[in-house]
Amino acid sequence: MNLPNKLTVLRVIMVPFFVFFMLWDGMGESGKYLAALLFILASITDWLDGYLARRDHLVTDFGKFMDPIADKLLVCSALICLVEKQMLAGWIVIIIIGREFIISGFRLVASDKGVVIAASYWGKFKTVSQMLMVILMILDLGGAFDTITQVLVWVALALTVISLADYLKKNWNVMEGGM
């Protein structure tokens, strides 16, 4: 197994530890800082595994399959934890996770037809905004950061919808049977 794939597996392994520290109140403030640290480290592996795979020509079928799953597992777990802690509205999380299901469905149909659908810049911006939003929500720094966090929630939600619309527009032919 190459290094980018090991980083992807590491990200998956980090998720239950992140969830544990995110939801366990037994550590007080330390728990949220450990959760934030794990989320940040896992987010860095998201960028790093892709960078290394492309730079060193280590792109594999395993990586193409597992990397998006690891990303969705990390972000969706964080969003669900934020709902559990009553820090984020459930309807926002439903829209974000719903987008992920729709895109995953499209990718499965495309894959069956031998078509690989690459991530768009809108999708990358969406992921970065969601990760920054999650980090700020976990840290709950207060003051001016509350406003910044709320703006990021709306930006992440808007980019989620925009990236979905862009994705559907560019790839609808996969669903229609044409290519």
N, C-alpha and C positions, 0 to 999 in steps of 0.2 A: 504494500500500500504506500503510495507516494505521500509527500508532506501535505499538499493541499487537501487530499482526502482524509488524512489524519486530523487536520484542523477542522474539517467538517464534522467528523465523528466526535471530536472534542466538544464542539459546539452543542451537539445533541446531548452529550453526557453532562454538560454544564446546566442544561435546562432544569432537571429536577432539583439540583442544588439551589439554583436561582429561585425556583418556586418555594422551596422550603424556607429560605431566608426571607423571602418576600412576605410569606403568610404567617410565619411563626413569630408571635409577639414576645416570646420568652427572652429575647435578647435586647429588647427596647430599641433605641436608636441605632445600635450597632448592626442589627439585623437588616435595616433598610440600607445601610452603607455597604454591607456585604452583598446584598441583592444588587445594588447599583453597580458595584465593582464587577460582579459576575456578568451582569448584563452588558456592561461596557466591554469587558474582555471578549465575551461571545460575539458582540457586534464587530469588534476589530477582526476576529477570525473570519467573519463573513467577508470583509473586504480583502483580507490577506490571502485567504485560500484562492479566491478568484484571480487576484493579482499574480500570485505565484504560478497558478495553473496556466495562465495565458503567457506569462513571461518565459517560463521554462518549458513550454509546450507539453504540459502534463495534464491536459484536459482528458478526462476519462468518462466512460458511460456512467460509472458509479458516481462521479462528481456531478455530472449533469442531472442525475436523478436525485441524489441526496442533498446537494447544496440548497435547492429551493425548499425541500422538505425541512431541513434544519432551520432555515430562515423563518419559515412560517411557524414552526414549532416554537421558536424563541419568541417571536413577536406576539403570536396569538396567546401563548402562555402568559406573557407579561400583561397583555390587555385584559385577559380574564382575571388575573390577580388584582388588577386595578379596579375592576368592577366589584370583585369580592370585598375589597377594602373601601368600597364606596367612593373611589377617587375619580371614576370615569363612568359616564352614562352607558348603560347596556346597549342602547340603540346605536351609539357610535361604534361600539365593538361589533355589533351585528353587521353593520355596513362594511366595516373593514374586513371582517372574516368572510362575509358573503362574497366580496370581491375576490378573495383568495380562492374560494371554491370555484367561482366562475372561471377564473384564469386557469386553474388546475384542470378543469374540465375541458377547456379549449385546448390546452397542451396535450391532454390525453388523446383527444380526437385527432389533432394534428400529427401526433406521434404515430398513431395507427396508419396515417396516410403518408408516413415518411417525411413529414415536414417538421422542421425544428423552428420554433418561434422564440426569437431572442428577446431578452428584456429590453424595454425602451428606456429612454432617458426619463420619461414621466414616471415609470415604475421605480427607477433608481432614486429619483427625487422623493417619491412617496416613501420608500423604505427609509431613507435618511431622516426625513421629517418624523416618521413614526418612531424611529429609534431615539432621536433627540427628545421627542415628546415624552416617551416612556422614561428616559433617564431623569428629566426634570420633574416628572410626576413622582417618581420614586423618591428622589431627594427632597421634594417638598420644601424648598428653601425659603418660601414666604416672600413677603415684600414685593418688590418689582418683578421678581421671578414668577409670581402668581399670574401676572398679566402676560408675561412672555410665554408661560406654559399654556395659558388659555388660547393665545394666538396660535401657538404650535398645534394645539388640538384641532383648531379650525383649518389650519393650513394642511395638516395631515389628512383630515377628512376630505377637504377639497381635492388634494392630490390623489387620494384614493379613487374618488369618483372620476376625475379627469383622466387618470391613467387607465381606468377601466373602459371609459368611452373611447379613448385612443386605441386601446388594445382591440376592442370589438370592431371598431371602424377598420383598422388595418388588417384584421384577420378573419372577418366574417366569411370570406370565401371558403375557408376551411370547413365551416359548418354547412355551407350550401353545396359542398361536393366539388366545387371548382378549385383550381389552384393556379 
